[in-house]
Amino acid sequence: MVGADVPASVVAEAVAAEAMSWPYCDPPGPETPPQRRRTPSDREQELLAQFQARYGTIEGFSWLEPRQNESARSRELDLLLAGLAEASPREIDTRLRTVLRAMQRVDGQLSTVLRDIADAQRHHVLGFANLRIYAESRLGICGAKALALVRLERQCGYKSPRLLDAYRKGRVGWLAVTELLKVITREHEKEWIARAEVVTLRRLRADVSWALDRRDDPRGNRCQAPPPIDLDVVADAHARIDQADVQMRAETAADLGSFSRRVGARIRIVMPESVANLLEEAIEGCRRAIEPRWRAFERIVAHAYQTWIALPPHPSPVFGRDNYRCQAPGCSRRGWLHRHHVRYRSHGGSDDGWNLVAVCNEHHREYIHLGVIHVEGCAPDALLWELGCRSGQPPLMRLRGDVYLYK
């Protein structure tokens, strides 16, 4: 709606501002006291206070031995650092991927041990109030990462141990695992892991969103397989949007029993307090007394969506066809878009739709026209992208759309 990739808090502010200008919005007056909510940190502070009252400390007992400083680096790491200044970008990329696989194996082992410590509350025996403090004070790693590793171990153990094994072996990255955990099941775990290995993260997120959308249907299957590899999931999602249904959800007099979906979900957005207050007033202003808060939130989102699609489209149909997003593999920028001629106009290229593709300013000027990226074929579905091009040598990678053309 804002025309670019922005934080969720900016989108929430735009939605709230649009709702506040709606004639049906009647926000509460300034005399209404703000609602105080108990935040998760309150509970954490209580536990810390209880532990400190019992033991007199929250960071470890005095009898703990100091952590030994690791002196020597591994032989393999020394080899990766040798001649680094003279190494080519391709060689550095190969070394980084080697280091990444090693880090993922270490993180996998670390998550197993941390989960055992967390499950048995062993950090209490060592004199630490919680796992976060133990990880930061004793291990010297970020507490948030330690908790994320434990969460990854638990979720993979419950949903798909095969996914955890693929992550430890470096076949699937951390961000891809986070996305797959939303949809993966024992029934289709092989297909989802295989999909994550051959597509970019941008395409994987679109596939996961596609599966979640199908699963949320009244008759949807909870165990969704990945969509066909040649399916345009974005266009398919747009085709499924029922404008009449969106209008009904935005209508203030809609029947509360007319909505068929029953989905349990939670939206969490970190935003400034001023934006939170604005969104709170917009929700309360559009809320009917007999309905839950989430219904009012759904109403203002539907109103903002309808306002957005009612705006006049861009004169060039290329941007709408490409979903107002850079089509370079893996890029998700929506701002400063250019129309790139796949076959240059200086080489006789036409202005037909098959010869035009939307790319961001940086990819267009800094990479395509400098020869680092090469694209050929017919837009939008048959474009072959080559990244990391060098004269007389094969490119670093080839993709058709967001699908890698190598294993």
N, C-alpha and C positions, 0 to 999 in steps of 0.2 A: 504493500500500500504506500510506503514511503519512497519506493523507487530505488532502493539500494539495500545492501546487506547491512543491517544495523542490529544492535542488541535488542533483546526481547522487551526491555524496559521502554525503549523508544517506540516500539510498536504498540505497547500497552498505553503509552501516553497519547499516541495518535488516535487509537480506538476510543479512549476515554474523552478526548477533546471533541471527536466527532459526535459521540453520544451526548455530550453536554449541550451541543447546539441543536439537538433533536427536539421537536416540539413536545414529544411525549415524555421527555425527561423532566422530572421534578425533584431536583436534589434537595437533601435536607438543609435546613438553615444553619447558619454558623454557630447558633447556640447549642446545637446537638453535640454532646461530649464525644470525643473519639473513643472507639471501642479498644480496650486494652486486651491484647491476646498474649497468651503464655507462649513464649518462644522456646524452641528446643534447648537453647543455651541455658535457660533457667534450671532445667532439670540437671544439666551437666554441672552447673555451679553448686547445686545442692549436694551432688555426689562428691564433688571435690571438697566441699566444706565438711561433710561427714568423715571423709577419709583423713583430712587434716586434723580434725578434732580427735580422732582416735590415735593417729600415729605421729602427729606433730609436723608432718611434712607431706608434700605431694610429689616430690621429685626424686625419691630414692633414699634408701637408708645409707648411713655413713659407712657401713661395713662392706658395701659393694666395691669390688675391685675396679680400678680405672680401666677403661677400654684400651686395649693394646693398639698401638699405631701400626698399621700394615706398612712394612718397609719396602719390600721388593715388588715390582710390577711383574706380571706374568710375561713369559717369553713371547706368547702370542701377541700381547698388546705392544711389546717393544717392536715386533716386526711390523705391526700396523702403523706405528709412528715413524718408522724408518723412511727417510727421504720424503717426508710429507710436504716440504716446501716445494720440491720439484715435481710432485705428482700432478697428473692432469685431473680435471674435474671428474672425468669418468672413473679414474682410479680411486679418487677420494670417495665417490659414490659407492664403489664396490666395498671399500673398507668400512664405510659407515653402515652398510647393510650387514656386514659381518659383525660389527660391534652391536648393532641392534638385536640380532639374533641371540648373541651372548647375553645381552641385558635381559631379554625376554625369558631366557632360561633361568637366569638368576632371580628375576622377579617371580617366576613360577614357583621356584623352591622357597623363596622368601615368603610368599603368600601362604604356602602350606604350613610353615612353621609359625607364622603370625596367627593363622587361624587356630592352631592348636593352643597357642598362648592365650588368645582371646576366649576360646571356648572353656578352657579350664581356669580362667582368671589367674594365670600364673604371674602376671605383672604385679598383682597384689602381694604375692610372696616376695617378690624382688623389691617391693617398697614403692610402687608407682600407682597412682590413683586410677589411671586409665591407660588404655593402649596407646593413645595419642602421645601422652607425656613420655611413656616408655620409649616409643619410637624416636621421638625428638631428642630426649636427654641421653638415652643409653646407646641407641643405634646411630644417631646423627642423621636420620632421614626425615623427610617431611611427614608429619603426622597424618595429613590428609591422604598422602599416597599410601601409607600403611593401612589406613582404614579402607581405601579403595581396593588394595590388593586382597584384603580379607573378604570384602564384599564380592570381588570377582571370583575368588576361590569358592565361596559358598554358592553363588548363583550358578556357576559352571558345574559344580558338583551335583546340584539339584536338577539342572536342566539338560546339560550336555557335557559330560567329561571329555568327550571327543573334541569339543571346542577348546577346552583348556589345554589338551595335548597339542592341538594345532597351533595355539598361541605360544606355548613353550618352545615349539620347534621353529618358530619364526614364520610359519605359513600365513598367519593372520595377525594383523597388528592390534594394538590396544584399542584404538578408536573403532576398528571394525568389530572387535569382540563386544564392545559396549553397545553397538547397534544391533548385533545379532542376538544378544540376550533378550531383546524385546520380543522376538518372534520365534526363536529356535525351539524346536521340540525334538524328542527322540525319534519321531516318525520321519522328519525331514532334515535331520541335522547334517547328513552327508551333502545334500543338495545345497544347503545354505553355506556351509563351509567352502564347498567348491565354487559357489558364486562369489564369495568374498575374495577368492584367490585370483579371479580373472576380470574383475571390474574395479573401477576407481571408487574411492570412498563416497564421492558424490552420487554415483549410480547406486551404490549399495544402500545409501540412505533413502533414495527414491524407491528402491525395491522394498525396503522395510516399511516405509510409509504406505506403499501399495498393499502389502500384506496386512498391515494393521487396519487399513480402511476396509478390506474384505472381511476381516475377522469381526469388525464392529457391526456388520450388517445383522439384522434380526435372525437370518438363517445362515449366517456366516460360519465357516469351519474354524474352530480354535487352532487347528494345526494346519497353517497355511504353508504351502510350498512356495519357492521363489517363482516370480512371474517368468514367462518365456524371455529368453535373452534378447530376442529381437523386438520385444514389445516396447513401445514408447509409453512408459509408465506415467509420465507427466500428462501427456495428451489423454491417456485413458482415464486418469483421475479427474481431469477437467470435464471429460465427457459424462462422467457419472454425477456431476453436480446438478441437482434439480433446482432450478431457479425458483420454482413455485414453492418448493420445500423451504428454501432459504427465506423467501418472503414470508412464509407462514411463521417461521421462527422469529422473524423480526417484528411480527405483528403483535401489538400489545394486547389485543383481545383474542389471541389464539387460545384454542381449547387445550388445557394442560394435559389432557389424556390423549392428544392426537399424535404425540411423538412416539415413534416405535422403538427407537434405540434406547438401550439400557446399558450404559457403559460406565464402569467404575474407574475413574482416573483422577489424577491430581496434577494441577499446573502450579509450578513453583517458579517465580520470577523475582530476581533481585533487582530492586529499583530504588531510586531516591525517595525519601519520605514524602516530598511534594507530589511526586507522580503517584505514589501509593494512595495519598489522600484524594487526589483527583479521580483515580480509578474507583475508589471506595464511594465517592459521591455519585459517580456515574452509575454504578451498579445499584445503589440504593434509590437513585432517582428514577430508574427504569424498572424497578422491582415492584411486583404486585404483592400485596400483603400476605396472600395465601400460597405463594410459591417460594421455592428455595433460592438461595443466592446464585447458584450456578445457572439457573434458568435466566435470570436477569443478565448475567454475564454473556450467556449464549445470545441473548437478544441484541445486545449492543455490538457484539462481534458480527452478527448477521447484518445489522444495519450498516456497519462500517464496510463490510464486503460489498453490499449492494451499492453503496455510494461510490466505491472505488470502480466497480465494473461499469457504472453509468458514465464515467468520465470519457471524453472522446479519445479513441485510440491513437497511437502514433501514425503519422501519414504513411510510413513504410510498414508493410505487413510483415517484414522479416523479423522485427523485434518481437511482435506478438507471437509469430510462429515459433520462435526460439525461447518463448517464455520469459522474455526480457532478462536474459542471463547470458553471460559469456559462455560460448560453446567449446572453448578450449578444454581439453580433458582435465578434470579435477577442479576447474575454476568455478567459483560460485558468485562472482561479482555481478552486480546488477546495475552499477553506476558507470557512467562514462562509456557507454557502448558505441561501437562503430560498426558500420557495414563493411565487411571485408569481401572483396571479389576473389573467389577461389582461383579462378583464372584471371590474372591481372588484366585490367582494361588496356594497358599498354601492349598486351599480348593478344588482344582481340576479344577479351572477355566481355560478356553482355551483362545487362542489369536484370536478367531474369532471376526468378527466385531460386532456381537450382544452383546458381553461381554466386549467391550471396549468403553470408553467415554472420551472425552477431558475435563480436568479440570485444573484450574490454580494451581500453586505450593502451594499457601496458602490454598486453599480449600482441596487439596489432602493431604498435610502433617499435617496441623494444625486442620482439622475438620473431614475429612472422616476417616483417620486412627487413630484418637483419639476417635472416636465413637460419636462425636457431631452431625455429619451428616451421615445418612444411605441412601444408594441407592440400589435398586433392580429392576429386570425386564430385558427387552431386549432393547438395544440401536438400533436406536436413538429415537424412537417414543413411547416406552412403558416403560419408566423409572419412577419409583415411588420414590420420594425424601421425606425424613423425616428430618426436621431441629429441632435443640434443643432437641436431644435425651437424655434421662436419664434412668438409669437402673430401671426397674420395673414400669416405668410411661410412659404415652403416650407422644409423641413428641409435641413440640410447634406448629408445622404446618406440613401438608402433602400437597404435590403437585405432579401432574403428568405433567412433563415438567415444564411449566410456568403457569399452571392452578391450582388454589387452590382447594382442595378437601373438603372444608368446607365453610359455609356461615359466 
